[in-house]
Amino acid sequence: MVSDSSLAPLPSADRPDVAAALRDALLGASFTADGLLELLGAPAYAALARSETVPALRATRGDSALEVLVRLFLLQQPVLHARVADVLPLEACLEAGWLVRAGAEEVAATVDVRPYGGPDGEDWFIVSDLGCAVGGAGGIGSREEGVVLGVGGASTTLAGITVRTPVGAALDLGTGSGIQALHAARHATRVTATDLNPRALHITALTLALSGAPAADLREGSLFEPVRDDETYDLIVSNPPFVISPGARLTYRDGGMGGDDLCRSLVQQAGERLTEGGFAQFLANWQHVEGEDWQDRLRSWVPRGCDAWIVQREVQDVTQYAELWLRDAGDHRGDPAEYQALYDAWLDEFEARKVKAVGFGWITLRKTAAAEPSVVAEEWPHPVEQPLGDTVAAHFERLDYLREHDDAALLEGHFKLAPEIVQEQVGLPGAEDPEHVVLRQNRGMRRATKVDTVGAGFAGVCDGSLSAGRILDAIAQLMGEDPVLLRDRTPAQIRVLVEQGFLEPA
Ligand SMILES: C[S@@+](CC[C@H](N)C(=O)[O-])C[C@H]1O[C@@H](n2cnc3c(N)ncnc32)[C@H](O)[C@@H]1O
């Protein structure tokens, strides 16, 4: 149980009527993601995402309804209650605790409310603790362990990579502000949201109500504890407290288990909570330990009966990592000697665990009945095109295809070049032949892969009409090669092109 004794009381989660009236008022004043961008302008809007409020304060010195709401709910400014009464159902908001009186003439918000645009243009609102709508706890200087943050880069990354096929039951583990539960409510019949922190569950209820989404089944507890033994889910998502730190201080980020044990436990325990074909998707941090391959470490986490796709997006050495999270907590702004001692503690912890660096990435599991599940652990630090949910689902579909087709069957297959693939030739200027040829995707993972002349020619011809074998025979004839040898050696290359999404089974 997380203590929230010194945090401000929250609005009532039992007044859906007030949440609905407040929602109407917010929408009526264009307090939406688009409205905010228009009012603030791109630089001030972007500055907010960096926890810098001065540009937004300067842009909201007027008296419009929208300016009043931005000052109240995003910038934590008290506003004259006569002015607020013109914009919101003031008395109801005071009564339900969304607002409190501040002095004789003003009122202030009790929580941050940030407009958030859904994938289909929905106008949603994310509720979080005061000062937490943007940036980390460093932005608010809060040291309260139970503080509930709003939307961060990690939240939107997970929302973007989540597979969005319609499902029956979804579980958002470590729900925080409720952003993942809100997304899940669009395509899951039932959403369960859990958190160790009861304040987070309360805030999730507010986020859902204010966004006009159905209520979720809210359960308090650690990891899978709140899930009954007989319960399974079609989708599990978690942006867990993945930070590998010397001690548990902030519940939203420090898991309180040693090293990367929390992420490992989450992944290992997810297998038996999934229905057949169900996905579990996590953001995670993992240790790079001296003398150990990070891929082997991650492969050992994958539970039995699950395919896995693990993507390492970034690696930081231990000093960069410690500094990142010291800053996130605002520790760099305190006493320099205290900062040094904290920094030292982080490095001591890594030294004791023989950790050289920390990897950050995505882990997707899919429950499978296949005799030999597939586990792919790869490094892809390059920009991708979000949302990636469809790309993730397609990755697993292609795995199924490859698993079901041996080389002979692959040569019988028909393939299409995926949309928006280009060929790049790399070599010295003026040289007659390129040193190598690269196929590059402009969509999804935006992968690039080296191919030989046969691979490039093969991919170029794939429009689904001829079988792979027939295409190779034609290429053999053109190049004066033995068709049998070509049929023998090319399936490996075709497999890579299919696995990575350059070719799609037609
Ligand atoms: C990084 S925040 C993610 C919040 C939100 N889901 C998002 O995507 O922005 C992690 C959340 O996990 C919760 N948490 C911390 N330890 C937990 C545990 N052992 N079991 C379940 N939830 C936990 C924290 O209270 C926090 O709300």
The ligand as a MOL file (V3000), in Angstrom:
LIG
                    3D

  0  0  0     0  0            999 V3000
M  V30 BEGIN CTAB
M  V30 COUNTS 27 29 0 0 0
M  V30 BEGIN ATOM
M  V30 1 C 5.3060 4.3750 -15.2730 0
M  V30 2 S 3.7470 4.4250 -14.4550 0 CHG=1
M  V30 3 C 2.6720 4.0780 -15.8430 0
M  V30 4 C 1.3450 4.7460 -15.7750 0
M  V30 5 C 0.4570 4.5870 -16.9880 0
M  V30 6 N 0.0520 3.2010 -17.1740 0
M  V30 7 C 1.1170 5.1230 -18.2450 0
M  V30 8 O 1.2880 4.3610 -19.1990 0
M  V30 9 O 1.4420 6.3050 -18.2810 0 CHG=-1
M  V30 10 C 3.7820 2.9130 -13.5430 0
M  V30 11 C 2.5640 2.6420 -12.6980 0
M  V30 12 O 2.7310 1.3690 -12.0500 0
M  V30 13 C 2.3120 1.4720 -10.6960 0
M  V30 14 N 3.0510 0.4470 -9.9040 0
M  V30 15 C 4.2090 0.5680 -9.2340 0
M  V30 16 N 4.5800 -0.6110 -8.6990 0
M  V30 17 C 3.6170 -1.5020 -9.0450 0
M  V30 18 C 3.4200 -2.8840 -8.7910 0
M  V30 19 N 4.3000 -3.5990 -8.0890 0
M  V30 20 N 2.3010 -3.4640 -9.2790 0
M  V30 21 C 1.4010 -2.7570 -9.9930 0
M  V30 22 N 1.5440 -1.4560 -10.2780 0
M  V30 23 C 2.6310 -0.8270 -9.8080 0
M  V30 24 C 2.6380 2.8860 -10.2990 0
M  V30 25 O 1.8450 3.2750 -9.1970 0
M  V30 26 C 2.3280 3.6410 -11.5990 0
M  V30 27 O 0.9940 4.0520 -11.6100 0
M  V30 END ATOM
M  V30 BEGIN BOND
M  V30 1 1 1 2
M  V30 2 1 2 3
M  V30 3 1 2 10
M  V30 4 1 3 4
M  V30 5 1 4 5
M  V30 6 1 5 6
M  V30 7 1 5 7
M  V30 8 2 7 8
M  V30 9 1 7 9
M  V30 10 1 10 11
M  V30 11 1 11 12
M  V30 12 1 11 26
M  V30 13 1 12 13
M  V30 14 1 13 14
M  V30 15 1 13 24
M  V30 16 1 14 15
M  V30 17 1 14 23
M  V30 18 2 15 16
M  V30 19 1 16 17
M  V30 20 1 17 18
M  V30 21 2 17 23
M  V30 22 1 18 19
M  V30 23 2 18 20
M  V30 24 1 20 21
M  V30 25 2 21 22
M  V30 26 1 22 23
M  V30 27 1 24 25
M  V30 28 1 24 26
M  V30 29 1 26 27
M  V30 END BOND
M  V30 END CTAB
M  END
